[in-house]
Amino acid sequence: MLMKQVTKEFKPAFEEVVSGFGLDALTERQIDQCAAHYELLCRWNPRVNLTRITEPREAARFHYAESMFGARFIEDELTVLDIGSGAGFPAIPLAIVRPDLKVTALEANQKKSLFLKEAKDELRLANLRIVTARLEEFDWTGYQLLTSRALEKAETVFQSVIESMAGPQRLMLYCAEDLAAKLDQHLARECVITTHAIPQSESRIIAIFSFISPHI
């Protein structure tokens, strides 16, 4: 399928999926921003390998609607760090749907980071910041909400992140049920975990990790 046809099919598929997820209606500008990001992703993907999911409907569901679904679980947090943002999920959809948030996309890969910077400029997302760094080299202590969709060695990385969280910080993971269960089993600190099934998915959930009392 030609690139032009693929990108043309994205917008109606995206609007249908958003409705199916029960999400609030988006403005025309927000829909256009998502479509512009998708078109940019399709152009870059053959060179940078941003994602294996590019078919319009699947991309609309798995990347965009799923990312936006997480917005309903953001409480009074205003600063969000997307760990290992990759192609910009969930950072870019969250920044689009919640312009009041200050979202940072943390990505260690130089080429993916360049893609994110171009996306930020093209979509004119003033509330999005791109940082090219590894998590262990970055000071994330000032962020109210940490989030992520996919990382290598996720169990080890997120166990360390959760056990290092301070005060009211929360971690919102888009993940499979088994990852949340494994993290729950191996955490050294008492942690509150709430889970929410992601619409139109058999096993993916949003798992939110927080603590009853501040970390001392």
C-alpha positions in Angstrom: 0.0 0.0 0.0 1.4 3.4 -1.0 2.3 5.8 1.8 -0.2 8.4 0.7 -3.1 5.9 0.8 -1.9 4.6 4.3 -1.8 8.1 5.8 -5.2 9.0 4.2 -6.8 6.0 5.9 -5.5 6.9 9.3 -7.7 9.8 10.3 -11.1 8.1 9.9 -9.8 5.0 11.5 -8.4 7.1 14.4 -11.7 8.9 15.0 -13.6 5.6 15.0 -11.1 4.0 17.5 -11.2 7.0 19.8 -15.0 6.7 20.0 -14.7 3.0 20.6 -12.3 3.6 23.5 -14.9 5.9 25.1 -12.5 8.8 25.0 -13.6 12.5 25.1 -14.1 13.9 21.6 -11.0 15.5 20.2 -10.7 18.9 18.6 -9.9 19.1 14.9 -6.5 20.4 15.7 -5.8 17.4 18.0 -6.9 15.0 15.3 -4.7 16.8 12.8 -1.7 16.7 15.1 -2.1 12.9 15.6 -2.4 12.4 11.8 0.7 14.5 11.2 2.7 12.5 13.8 1.5 9.3 12.2 2.6 10.5 8.7 6.0 11.5 10.0 6.3 8.1 11.8 5.6 6.3 8.5 8.2 8.3 6.7 10.9 7.8 9.3 10.1 4.2 10.1 12.0 2.5 7.2 15.2 4.2 8.3 14.9 4.3 12.1 12.7 1.3 12.9 10.4 3.2 15.3 7.7 0.6 15.4 6.5 -2.7 13.8 2.8 -1.5 13.9 2.1 1.0 11.1 -1.2 -0.3 9.6 -3.6 2.7 10.1 -6.3 1.1 12.3 -3.8 -0.9 14.4 -1.6 2.2 14.8 -4.6 4.3 15.8 -5.6 1.8 18.4 -2.3 0.5 19.8 -0.3 3.7 19.7 -2.6 6.7 19.9 -5.9 5.7 21.6 -4.1 3.5 24.1 -1.7 6.4 25.0 -4.6 8.8 25.3 -6.5 6.4 27.5 -3.9 6.8 30.2 -4.8 10.5 30.5 -8.0 9.7 32.5 -5.8 8.3 35.3 -3.6 11.4 35.6 -4.7 13.1 38.8 -3.3 16.5 39.8 0.1 15.8 38.3 1.4 18.5 35.9 4.9 17.2 35.1 5.2 13.9 33.2 8.3 11.9 32.2 8.0 9.3 29.5 10.8 6.8 30.0 12.2 5.4 26.8 9.7 7.3 24.6 10.8 5.8 21.3 8.4 7.0 18.6 6.7 9.3 21.2 4.2 7.0 22.9 2.6 7.9 25.2 4.4 11.3 25.4 3.1 12.9 22.2 -0.6 11.8 22.5 -0.6 12.8 26.1 0.9 16.2 25.2 -1.7 16.6 22.5 -4.8 15.7 24.6 -3.6 17.4 27.8 -2.0 20.8 26.8 -1.9 21.7 30.5 0.7 19.0 31.2 4.5 19.6 30.9 5.6 16.3 29.2 9.3 15.2 28.8 10.1 12.5 26.4 13.3 10.7 27.5 15.0 8.8 24.8 18.6 7.5 24.7 18.7 6.5 21.0 20.1 9.5 19.0 18.1 8.7 15.8 14.8 8.3 17.7 15.5 11.4 19.6 16.0 13.3 16.4 12.6 12.0 15.2 11.0 13.2 18.4 12.5 16.7 18.0 11.2 16.9 14.4 7.8 15.7 15.6 7.7 18.3 18.4 8.5 21.1 15.9 6.1 19.9 13.2 3.2 19.5 15.6 4.1 22.7 17.5 3.9 21.1 20.9 5.1 23.8 23.3 4.4 21.6 26.3 6.7 18.8 25.1 10.4 18.6 25.9 12.8 16.1 24.3 15.8 14.8 26.3 18.5 12.6 24.8 19.8 10.6 27.7 19.8 7.2 29.5 17.5 7.0 32.5 20.4 6.4 34.9 22.1 9.6 33.7 19.0 11.7 34.1 17.6 13.3 37.2 13.9 12.3 37.2 13.2 13.1 40.9 11.3 16.3 40.2 8.6 14.7 38.0 5.2 14.0 39.6 4.2 11.2 37.1 6.5 8.7 35.5 5.2 6.7 32.5 6.4 4.2 29.9 5.1 1.7 27.3 8.0 -0.5 26.5 11.6 -0.9 27.5 14.2 -3.6 27.3 14.8 -5.4 30.6 11.6 -3.8 31.8 11.2 -5.8 35.0 14.7 -4.9 36.2 14.4 -1.2 35.2 11.0 -0.6 36.6 11.7 -2.4 39.9 14.6 0.0 40.4 12.5 3.0 39.4 9.6 2.1 41.7 11.8 1.5 44.7 13.5 4.8 44.1 10.3 6.9 43.8 9.9 9.6 46.5 6.8 11.1 48.2 3.8 11.4 45.9 5.5 10.2 42.7 3.6 7.6 40.7 4.5 5.3 37.9 2.0 4.6 35.2 2.9 1.6 33.0 1.2 0.5 29.8 2.0 -3.2 29.9 1.0 -6.8 29.9 -0.6 -8.2 33.0 2.4 -10.5 33.6 4.8 -7.6 33.9 2.7 -5.9 36.6 2.4 -9.2 38.5 6.2 -9.9 38.4 6.9 -6.4 39.6 4.4 -6.8 42.5 6.1 -10.0 43.5 9.7 -8.7 43.6 9.3 -5.2 45.1 11.1 -4.6 48.3 8.8 -1.8 49.4 5.1 -2.0 50.2 3.4 -0.6 47.1 -0.1 0.2 46.1 -0.9 -1.1 42.6 -4.1 -0.2 40.7 -4.8 -1.7 37.3 -7.1 -0.8 34.5 -7.9 -2.9 31.4 -7.1 -1.2 28.1 -10.1 -1.3 25.8 -10.0 -3.5 22.7 -7.0 -5.5 24.2 -7.0 -9.0 25.6 -4.1 -8.7 28.0 -2.8 -5.1 28.1 -3.4 -3.0 31.1 -2.4 0.3 32.7 -0.8 -0.4 36.0 -0.2 2.5 38.4 2.3 2.1 41.2 2.4 4.4 44.2 3.2 4.3 47.9 1.1 4.7 51.0 3.6 6.9 52.7 6.6 8.9 51.5 9.9 7.2 50.8 12.3 7.9 53.7 
